[in-house]
Amino acid sequence: MTPVEYKALRCKLGLTQAGLAAVLGVTRKTINARENGAKITEEAALAIRSLSSPNTEVVATAAEDATSD
């Protein structure tokens, strides 16, 4: 997965970098690095791909809850 594909998938999910970071349990800085050329491991690619399921609304709600604290 390329950084452009990673960012496009995050945007498709309707998540900010902070929101995706909260859902995946990493920092926003990690998400930013992946979108700007850092190596995206197979594990990281699988994690974001697993979010693009029929339950996308659940992901968005979880991200909102995680970032509202």
C-alpha positions in Angstrom: 0.0 0.0 0.0 1.3 3.4 -0.9 1.1 6.5 1.2 -1.4 8.0 -1.3 -3.6 4.8 -1.1 -3.4 4.9 2.7 -4.6 8.6 2.9 -7.3 7.9 0.3 -8.7 5.1 2.4 -8.6 7.2 5.6 -10.5 9.9 3.7 -13.0 7.4 2.4 -13.6 6.3 5.9 -14.3 9.9 6.8 -11.7 10.0 9.5 -9.1 12.6 10.5 -5.6 11.5 11.2 -6.3 11.8 14.9 -9.5 9.8 14.5 -7.8 7.0 12.6 -5.0 7.0 15.1 -7.5 6.6 18.0 -9.2 3.7 16.3 -5.9 1.9 15.4 -4.3 2.6 18.8 -1.4 4.6 17.4 -0.4 8.2 17.5 -1.5 10.9 14.9 2.2 11.3 14.2 2.3 7.7 13.0 -0.6 8.2 10.7 1.0 11.4 9.3 4.3 9.6 8.7 2.6 6.8 6.8 0.8 9.3 4.6 4.1 11.1 3.9 6.3 8.3 2.9 7.1 6.1 5.9 7.0 2.4 5.2 3.5 1.0 5.6 3.8 -2.6 6.9 1.5 -5.3 5.8 0.1 -5.3 9.3 -0.7 -1.6 9.1 -2.2 -2.0 5.7 -4.4 -4.8 6.9 -5.5 -2.8 9.9 -6.8 0.1 7.9 -8.3 -2.1 5.2 -10.2 -4.0 7.9 -12.0 -0.8 8.8 -13.5 -0.4 5.4 -16.2 -2.9 6.1 -20.0 -2.6 6.1 -19.7 -1.3 9.6 -18.0 2.0 8.7 -20.5 3.9 10.8 -19.3 2.0 13.8 -15.7 3.0 13.1 -16.7 6.7 12.7 -18.5 6.6 16.0 -15.6 4.9 17.8 -13.2 7.5 16.4 -15.4 10.3 17.5 -15.7 8.9 21.0 -12.0 8.3 21.3 -11.1 11.8 20.2 -13.7 13.6 22.3 -12.0 12.9 25.7 
